[in-house]
Amino acid sequence: MVAASGGGHLHSPDREIVLVELSTAMAARPLDLKVLKSVMKKVEDVGGLGLSIEMAGVLGAFEAVTKLADSTGLKADSPRMLVIMRGVMTLMKNKTAISIGLIGVSIAAAIRYI
């Protein structure tokens, strides 16, 4: 399967290697713009302009979430943060059961008001 925007196969080893390079370049501090530009060129060569744009969006989203989390002032090991993380993980783990329950409640409410 070939990427719609040009470049190599959607799941080629080259693509994976280049995306790991890009992630590593973005995580490096201080950020080396020369290295980043070189790796972005490789991403475009392997996956086309579409992959470059997609990866820029994904990396931007990760950066935004990190800044948001940092802005709370909570430390990862704080009791409050652990309670929040436990709650989120419980919701994620039980999302199917929760969804079924909400559907059941919605159907029951709809039947009652019909």
N, C-alpha and C positions, 0 to 999 in steps of 0.2 A: 504494500500500500504506500503510495507516494503522497507526501504532504501537498495540500491544495495550493499552498503559497510557494511551492518550489522547494528545492533542497532534497535531502535524503529521505529514507524511510521513517515513518512515524516513531518506530521503536528501535532504531539502529543503535549499535554500540557507540558509534561516533557521537550521536546526539546526546546520549547519556553522559559520556565523558565531557563533552563541551558544557552541558548544563551543570555538572558538578564543578567544573572550572569556574563557571560564572558565579555560582553560589559561593565558592571559596573566595573569589575576588571581591564580591560584595560584602562578605563577612570580615574581610581584612581591615584592620585599623592601624594606622591611618589608611584611608581609602586611596589606592593608587589609580588615578584616572587613566594613566597610560595603559596599565594592565587591563583595566576594565574595558577600555575602548577596543583593545586587541581581542579580548574574549568575546565582546559583543559582535565583532566582525566574524569570529568563528561561528557563533550561534547563527548568524544570518546565512553564512555559507552552508551550514549543515541543514538548517531548517527553514530558511527563507525569512523574509521580512515579517511575516505573520508570527513566527515563533519569537523573534526578537521583541516584537510589541507585546506579545503575551507574557514573556518572561519579565519585561520591564514592569508590567502591571502586577504580576505576582510578587516580585521583589519589593515594589512600592507598598503593596498591601502588608507584607511582613514587617517592613520598616515602620509603617503607621501603627500596626498593632503593638509592636515593641515600644514605640514612643508612648502610646496610650497606656500600656501596662506600667511603664516606668513613671508616668505622670501621677499614678494613684499613690505613689509613695509606699505601697505595700511591698514587703519583702516576700520572696517565694516561700520562706519557712515561717512566716508569721501565722499564728493560729487562725486569724480571720481569713487569710488567703487560702490556707489549707481547707477550711470549711467551704469556701467558695469553689475551690477546685474539686473537692469531693462531690459537691452538689452538681456541678457541671458534668462530671464523669458519670454520676448516677443517672442523670437525664440522658446522656448519650448512650449508656449501656442499656437503658430501658425504653428507648425511644419507640420501639415497635409496640410494646405493651401500652405505653402512654398514648400513642396514636390510636390504637384500637379502642382504648377507653374513651378518648375524646370523640371518636366517631360514634361509639355507642351512646354517649351522652347527647350528642347532636341529633342522632336519629330519634332517641327517646323524646327529646324536646320538640322535634319537628312533628312527631306523631301526636304528641299531647296538644299541640296548637293547630292541628289540621282539622 
